[in-house]
Amino acid sequence: MKKWDRPLGPDGDVVLGAGVSFARNFGDLPFPGRMDAADRREVIRRVRAAVDDEKSALAGVFRYVSLEDLTDEEAVSLAERRLADADFIAEREGRGLLLSGDESLCILINGEDHLLIRAFGGGFSLKETYERADTLESLLSRTLSFAFDRKLGYLTPNPADLGTGMLASLSLHLPALADSGALPRLSSGLFRLGMSLRSAGAPAKKPRGAVYRLCNRMTLGLSEREAIANLTGIGRQVVAQERSARRELSGSIEVQDTVSRSLGLLRSARLLKNDEFLELISLVRFGIAAGFVHRLEYAAVDRLAEEMQPATLTLAVGRQMTAQERWAERARIVRETLGRQREPGGN
């Protein structure tokens, strides 16, 4: 089942998805920052052997992708689809990843750690996503020996990841909280609780499309399930606050007008730059959640938000484009997609 064939996850009006990752390293090899080419090849060999073993439950689940063999667009598209971080694709030599068919499971090899084991789920599926990531890690640990210390837990080059080595996160659409100006104060409060709330894009850039990432910062001194429970509780509070802020905004005729104009522009524009598109599609998604944009599904909006990213769009078209050609192609696809879902007499 492909990613966008899955139904909207729990609390999907606010929560775009959940992610859980485990950082793991081998005790008999240097950490990635000190490895030579032979060490990197050895890590890849071990991991591929573990998943390709026909006796393993993982046999046939993954396909291997060597970053060295990718074009720039293919590598950047991995980051746009949030399968890999920008730092991981920046240096491709000796790096690779294993990817499941529906892209819900991923293993990054030779990044900051020897392995970064990842699972993704739709909506507020944090518990289920954790269980899938934990199962994958357990299956790998049957044949791979990971560095572990009784006092410190799993060993990693980054001291912040010591302990469980687990990072759990929720991808959140928070346009109402962003508009109200409440996010800086909320983020500061969450930081004191061991949580991080920040833009899902590059930290130095202005948030695009009001998408934020809520994740745990503490991996030492808490069990995995305690960390998941804490993030779940905090996540539900943020969801409730976004819905409350949304109710306050949605009654404004000015806000409704802005959303309607945004939808109209997306349905008629001939050129769409990426940042402009993300801002407009975010407003339309807000309108769906607020209840005054009808006959338009979250899945269509979320699919566009991912597939219209520059590198991913270029790959889909199958040829290099100038910036203006890309803006025109993005506008055409958006017009056709949203135009098929018009409602009689209005939005």
C-alpha positions as a Python dict, from the first residue, in 0.01 Angstrom:
ca = {
    (1, 'M'): (0, 0, 0),
    (2, 'K'): (147, 334, -102),
    (3, 'K'): (175, 616, 150),
    (4, 'W'): (-112, 823, 14),
    (5, 'D'): (-346, 526, -25),
    (6, 'R'): (-369, 497, 352),
    (7, 'P'): (-668, 654, 530),
    (8, 'L'): (-628, 972, 736),
    (9, 'G'): (-472, 887, 1071),
    (10, 'P'): (-611, 974, 1415),
    (11, 'D'): (-639, 1349, 1482),
    (12, 'G'): (-533, 1405, 1123),
    (13, 'D'): (-678, 1756, 1120),
    (14, 'V'): (-374, 1862, 1327),
    (15, 'V'): (-130, 1569, 1330),
    (16, 'L'): (21, 1497, 990),
    (17, 'G'): (217, 1196, 1110),
    (18, 'A'): (430, 1026, 1373),
    (19, 'G'): (790, 915, 1354),
    (20, 'V'): (1011, 703, 1580),
    (21, 'S'): (1381, 636, 1526),
    (22, 'F'): (1653, 442, 1705),
    (23, 'A'): (2022, 534, 1678),
    (24, 'R'): (2241, 223, 1688),
    (25, 'N'): (2615, 162, 1651),
    (26, 'F'): (2858, -130, 1640),
    (27, 'G'): (3099, -160, 1930),
    (28, 'D'): (3386, -300, 1725),
    (29, 'L'): (3397, -18, 1468),
    (30, 'P'): (3480, 354, 1504),
    (31, 'F'): (3189, 596, 1509),
    (32, 'P'): (3101, 721, 1159),
    (33, 'G'): (3296, 1045, 1193),
    (34, 'R'): (3619, 847, 1230),
    (35, 'M'): (3553, 564, 984),
    (36, 'D'): (3747, 505, 666),
    (37, 'A'): (3603, 371, 341),
    (38, 'A'): (3660, 9, 443),
    (39, 'D'): (3471, 62, 771),
    (40, 'R'): (3178, 216, 588),
    (41, 'R'): (3163, -74, 345),
    (42, 'E'): (3168, -317, 638),
    (43, 'V'): (2872, -145, 806),
    (44, 'I'): (2672, -159, 481),
    (45, 'R'): (2764, -527, 434),
    (46, 'R'): (2649, -622, 784),
    (47, 'V'): (2320, -439, 765),
    (48, 'R'): (2233, -562, 417),
    (49, 'A'): (2317, -919, 516),
    (50, 'A'): (2084, -890, 816),
    (51, 'V'): (1784, -781, 609),
    (52, 'D'): (1856, -995, 303),
    (53, 'D'): (1886, -1322, 496),
    (54, 'E'): (1610, -1541, 352),
    (55, 'K'): (1553, -1687, 699),
    (56, 'S'): (1484, -1342, 844),
    (57, 'A'): (1137, -1192, 884),
    (58, 'L'): (1281, -889, 705),
    (59, 'A'): (1361, -1074, 383),
    (60, 'G'): (1207, -895, 85),
    (61, 'V'): (1084, -599, 291),
    (62, 'F'): (1352, -347, 189),
    (63, 'R'): (1528, -222, -120),
    (64, 'Y'): (1876, -77, -88),
    (65, 'V'): (1958, 269, -218),
    (66, 'S'): (2320, 384, -242),
    (67, 'L'): (2344, 761, -198),
    (68, 'E'): (2651, 762, -422),
    (69, 'D'): (2437, 645, -713),
    (70, 'L'): (2169, 913, -676),
    (71, 'T'): (2129, 1230, -877),
    (72, 'D'): (2099, 1558, -689),
    (73, 'E'): (1722, 1557, -741),
    (74, 'E'): (1686, 1200, -614),
    (75, 'A'): (1887, 1279, -301),
    (76, 'V'): (1704, 1604, -226),
    (77, 'S'): (1370, 1431, -281),
    (78, 'L'): (1453, 1196, 6),
    (79, 'A'): (1480, 1498, 235),
    (80, 'E'): (1165, 1656, 92),
    (81, 'R'): (976, 1337, 172),
    (82, 'R'): (1134, 1342, 520),
    (83, 'L'): (1296, 1002, 472),
    (84, 'A'): (1642, 1147, 532),
    (85, 'D'): (1775, 1464, 689),
    (86, 'A'): (1955, 1734, 491),
    (87, 'D'): (2279, 1651, 673),
    (88, 'F'): (2255, 1288, 567),
    (89, 'I'): (2227, 1363, 195),
    (90, 'A'): (2488, 1642, 204),
    (91, 'E'): (2775, 1389, 213),
    (92, 'R'): (2686, 1081, 10),
    (93, 'E'): (3011, 885, 1),
    (94, 'G'): (2977, 551, 178),
    (95, 'R'): (2615, 615, 276),
    (96, 'G'): (2298, 430, 188),
    (97, 'L'): (1950, 351, 308),
    (98, 'L'): (1708, 65, 312),
    (99, 'L'): (1352, 159, 227),
    (100, 'S'): (1030, -42, 252),
    (101, 'G'): (783, -41, -37),
    (102, 'D'): (536, 197, 128),
    (103, 'E'): (815, 414, 274),
    (104, 'S'): (689, 357, 628),
    (105, 'L'): (1015, 189, 736),
    (106, 'C'): (1364, 318, 666),
    (107, 'I'): (1719, 240, 780),
    (108, 'L'): (1981, 510, 725),
    (109, 'I'): (2336, 374, 712),
    (110, 'N'): (2658, 562, 795),
    (111, 'G'): (2504, 895, 888),
    (112, 'E'): (2576, 1038, 1233),
    (113, 'D'): (2534, 680, 1360),
    (114, 'H'): (2606, 346, 1197),
    (115, 'L'): (2231, 287, 1175),
    (116, 'L'): (1928, 508, 1220),
    (117, 'I'): (1621, 283, 1227),
    (118, 'R'): (1302, 472, 1141),
    (119, 'A'): (930, 406, 1130),
    (120, 'F'): (657, 647, 1015),
    (121, 'G'): (281, 645, 1066),
    (122, 'G'): (-13, 864, 970),
    (123, 'G'): (-187, 1094, 1215),
    (124, 'F'): (-151, 1052, 1590),
    (125, 'S'): (-29, 693, 1562),
    (126, 'L'): (266, 737, 1798),
    (127, 'K'): (216, 415, 1997),
    (128, 'E'): (169, 202, 1684),
    (129, 'T'): (466, 367, 1511),
    (130, 'Y'): (685, 304, 1815),
    (131, 'E'): (586, -62, 1819),
    (132, 'R'): (677, -101, 1452),
    (133, 'A'): (1014, 70, 1501),
    (134, 'D'): (1080, -139, 1813),
    (135, 'T'): (995, -459, 1625),
    (136, 'L'): (1233, -365, 1343),
    (137, 'E'): (1511, -286, 1591),
    (138, 'S'): (1453, -614, 1773),
    (139, 'L'): (1468, -815, 1451),
    (140, 'L'): (1794, -647, 1351),
    (141, 'S'): (1946, -703, 1697),
    (142, 'R'): (1906, -1077, 1653),
    (143, 'T'): (2194, -1080, 1407),
    (144, 'L'): (2363, -743, 1472),
    (145, 'S'): (2545, -665, 1795),
    (146, 'F'): (2487, -303, 1899),
    (147, 'A'): (2715, -109, 2137),
    (148, 'F'): (2555, -98, 2483),
    (149, 'D'): (2665, 5, 2832),
    (150, 'R'): (2478, -97, 3145),
    (151, 'K'): (2491, 255, 3289),
    (152, 'L'): (2474, 468, 2976),
    (153, 'G'): (2252, 253, 2756),
    (154, 'Y'): (2308, 247, 2380),
    (155, 'L'): (2631, 424, 2284),
    (156, 'T'): (2622, 701, 2028),
    (157, 'P'): (2865, 972, 1911),
    (158, 'N'): (2616, 1237, 2023),
    (159, 'P'): (2589, 1241, 2406),
    (160, 'A'): (2233, 1373, 2375),
    (161, 'D'): (2130, 1038, 2226),
    (162, 'L'): (2277, 819, 2499),
    (163, 'G'): (2033, 589, 2675),
    (164, 'T'): (1753, 460, 2458),
    (165, 'G'): (1887, 630, 2145),
    (166, 'M'): (1523, 691, 2058),
    (167, 'L'): (1377, 1003, 1901),
    (168, 'A'): (999, 1017, 1877),
    (169, 'S'): (819, 1297, 1700),
    (170, 'L'): (485, 1429, 1580),
    (171, 'S'): (451, 1639, 1266),
    (172, 'L'): (189, 1904, 1341),
    (173, 'H'): (-3, 2154, 1130),
    (174, 'L'): (-43, 2457, 1360),
    (175, 'P'): (-165, 2753, 1152),
    (176, 'A'): (-396, 2891, 1421),
    (177, 'L'): (-133, 2885, 1697),
    (178, 'A'): (120, 3036, 1457),
    (179, 'D'): (-121, 3315, 1366),
    (180, 'S'): (-199, 3388, 1731),
    (181, 'G'): (169, 3433, 1816),
    (182, 'A'): (149, 3168, 2089),
    (183, 'L'): (414, 2933, 1952),
    (184, 'P'): (731, 3099, 2094),
    (185, 'R'): (586, 3090, 2446),
    (186, 'L'): (459, 2736, 2398),
    (187, 'S'): (794, 2620, 2260),
    (188, 'S'): (979, 2772, 2556),
    (189, 'G'): (753, 2595, 2802),
    (190, 'L'): (790, 2261, 2627),
    (191, 'F'): (1169, 2296, 2625),
    (192, 'R'): (1168, 2304, 3004),
    (193, 'L'): (970, 1979, 2998),
    (194, 'G'): (1231, 1805, 2783),
    (195, 'M'): (1044, 1854, 2456),
    (196, 'S'): (1128, 2042, 2138),
    (197, 'L'): (876, 2223, 1917),
    (198, 'R'): (1023, 2382, 1606),
    (199, 'S'): (965, 2436, 1238),
    (200, 'A'): (977, 2115, 1036),
    (201, 'G'): (1201, 2292, 783),
    (202, 'A'): (1553, 2424, 826),
    (203, 'P'): (1578, 2597, 1169),
    (204, 'A'): (1721, 2915, 1017),
    (205, 'K'): (1433, 2961, 776),
    (206, 'K'): (1088, 3101, 832),
    (207, 'P'): (839, 2816, 891),
    (208, 'R'): (670, 2720, 566),
    (209, 'G'): (314, 2601, 567),
    (210, 'A'): (283, 2617, 949),
    (211, 'V'): (423, 2263, 987),
    (212, 'Y'): (607, 2199, 1313),
    (213, 'R'): (781, 1904, 1471),
    (214, 'L'): (724, 1808, 1833),
    (215, 'C'): (980, 1562, 1970),
    (216, 'N'): (1142, 1433, 2287),
    (217, 'R'): (1487, 1571, 2380),
    (218, 'M'): (1571, 1331, 2663),
    (219, 'T'): (1693, 977, 2593),
    (220, 'L'): (1883, 910, 2917),
    (221, 'G'): (1702, 821, 3239),
    (222, 'L'): (1366, 745, 3074),
    (223, 'S'): (1245, 419, 2930),
    (224, 'E'): (1122, 415, 2572),
    (225, 'R'): (761, 368, 2679),
    (226, 'E'): (785, 651, 2934),
    (227, 'A'): (917, 882, 2661),
    (228, 'I'): (633, 779, 2428),
    (229, 'A'): (376, 833, 2703),
    (230, 'N'): (517, 1180, 2781),
    (231, 'L'): (517, 1283, 2417),
    (232, 'T'): (165, 1149, 2373),
    (233, 'G'): (37, 1355, 2665),
    (234, 'I'): (208, 1674, 2551),
    (235, 'G'): (99, 1613, 2193),
    (236, 'R'): (-266, 1587, 2293),
    (237, 'Q'): (-239, 1920, 2479),
    (238, 'V'): (-91, 2090, 2170),
    (239, 'V'): (-366, 1942, 1951),
    (240, 'A'): (-630, 2077, 2191),
    (241, 'Q'): (-469, 2422, 2191),
    (242, 'E'): (-456, 2433, 1810),
    (243, 'R'): (-824, 2339, 1786),
    (244, 'S'): (-916, 2604, 2042),
    (245, 'A'): (-720, 2870, 1853),
    (246, 'R'): (-879, 2749, 1529),
    (247, 'R'): (-1230, 2796, 1667),
    (248, 'E'): (-1149, 3155, 1760),
    (249, 'L'): (-1013, 3231, 1413),
    (250, 'S'): (-1267, 3045, 1204),
    (251, 'G'): (-1556, 3274, 1297),
    (252, 'S'): (-1383, 3574, 1142),
    (253, 'I'): (-1516, 3672, 799),
    (254, 'E'): (-1168, 3809, 719),
    (255, 'V'): (-1011, 3469, 787),
    (256, 'Q'): (-1277, 3293, 579),
    (257, 'D'): (-1213, 3540, 298),
    (258, 'T'): (-836, 3479, 313),
    (259, 'V'): (-890, 3103, 290),
    (260, 'S'): (-1136, 3137, 2),
    (261, 'R'): (-899, 3366, -187),
    (262, 'S'): (-615, 3120, -128),
    (263, 'L'): (-819, 2834, -272),
    (264, 'G'): (-923, 3048, -567),
    (265, 'L'): (-564, 3142, -640),
    (266, 'L'): (-450, 2779, -627),
    (267, 'R'): (-729, 2688, -869),
    (268, 'S'): (-636, 2959, -1119),
    (269, 'A'): (-265, 3044, -1088),
    (270, 'R'): (-38, 2986, -1389),
    (271, 'L'): (285, 3017, -1189),
    (272, 'L'): (339, 2897, -832),
    (273, 'K'): (666, 2936, -646),
    (274, 'N'): (721, 2676, -377),
    (275, 'D'): (706, 2903, -71),
    (276, 'E'): (391, 3074, -198),
    (277, 'F'): (232, 2737, -272),
    (278, 'L'): (306, 2603, 78),
    (279, 'E'): (153, 2908, 243),
    (280, 'L'): (-161, 2888, 28),
    (281, 'I'): (-210, 2514, 69),
    (282, 'S'): (-165, 2554, 446),
    (283, 'L'): (-449, 2808, 455),
    (284, 'V'): (-671, 2574, 254),
    (285, 'R'): (-594, 2288, 491),
    (286, 'F'): (-691, 2519, 778),
    (287, 'G'): (-1020, 2587, 597),
    (288, 'I'): (-1093, 2215, 570),
    (289, 'A'): (-1026, 2170, 942),
    (290, 'A'): (-1236, 2475, 1032),
    (291, 'G'): (-1528, 2340, 831),
    (292, 'F'): (-1576, 2606, 566),
    (293, 'V'): (-1389, 2438, 281),
    (294, 'H'): (-1594, 2142, 164),
    (295, 'R'): (-1554, 1856, -82),
    (296, 'L'): (-1176, 1874, -53),
    (297, 'E'): (-997, 1597, 131),
    (298, 'Y'): (-693, 1622, 356),
    (299, 'A'): (-525, 1347, 153),
    (300, 'A'): (-533, 1553, -167),
    (301, 'V'): (-390, 1858, 9),
    (302, 'D'): (-120, 1661, 193),
    (303, 'R'): (-23, 1476, -124),
    (304, 'L'): (23, 1804, -308),
    (305, 'A'): (226, 1952, -21),
    (306, 'E'): (479, 1672, -59),
    (307, 'E'): (473, 1595, -430),
    (308, 'M'): (501, 1960, -541),
    (309, 'Q'): (836, 2007, -367),
    (310, 'P'): (1103, 2111, -621),
    (311, 'A'): (1316, 1795, -648),
    (312, 'T'): (1023, 1555, -610),
    (313, 'L'): (831, 1743, -880),
    (314, 'T'): (1132, 1738, -1113),
    (315, 'L'): (1163, 1361, -1072),
    (316, 'A'): (793, 1313, -1145),
    (317, 'V'): (818, 1519, -1465),
    (318, 'G'): (1125, 1323, -1571),
    (319, 'R'): (1337, 1608, -1704),
    (320, 'Q'): (1529, 1911, -1587),
    (321, 'M'): (1329, 2233, -1580),
    (322, 'T'): (1404, 2599, -1543),
    (323, 'A'): (1264, 2766, -1232),
    (324, 'Q'): (979, 2918, -1432),
    (325, 'E'): (897, 2586, -1598),
    (326, 'R'): (881, 2426, -1254),
    (327, 'W'): (651, 2702, -1125),
    (328, 'A'): (425, 2652, -1428),
    (329, 'E'): (418, 2273, -1389),
    (330, 'R'): (339, 2302, -1019),
    (331, 'A'): (54, 2544, -1094),
    (332, 'R'): (-87, 2316, -1365),
    (333, 'I'): (-95, 2008, -1142),
    (334, 'V'): (-245, 2203, -851),
    (335, 'R'): (-513, 2356, -1078),
    (336, 'E'): (-609, 2018, -1217),
    (337, 'T'): (-610, 1844, -878),
    (338, 'L'): (-816, 2107, -697),
    (339, 'G'): (-1034, 2177, -998),
    (340, 'R'): (-1160, 1819, -998),
    (341, 'Q'): (-1293, 1873, -647),
    (342, 'R'): (-1497, 2190, -694),
    (343, 'E'): (-1825, 2218, -514),
    (344, 'P'): (-2129, 2370, -680),
    (345, 'G'): (-2184, 2736, -599),
    (346, 'G'): (-1871, 2788, -388),
    (347, 'N'): (-1564, 2634, -233),
}
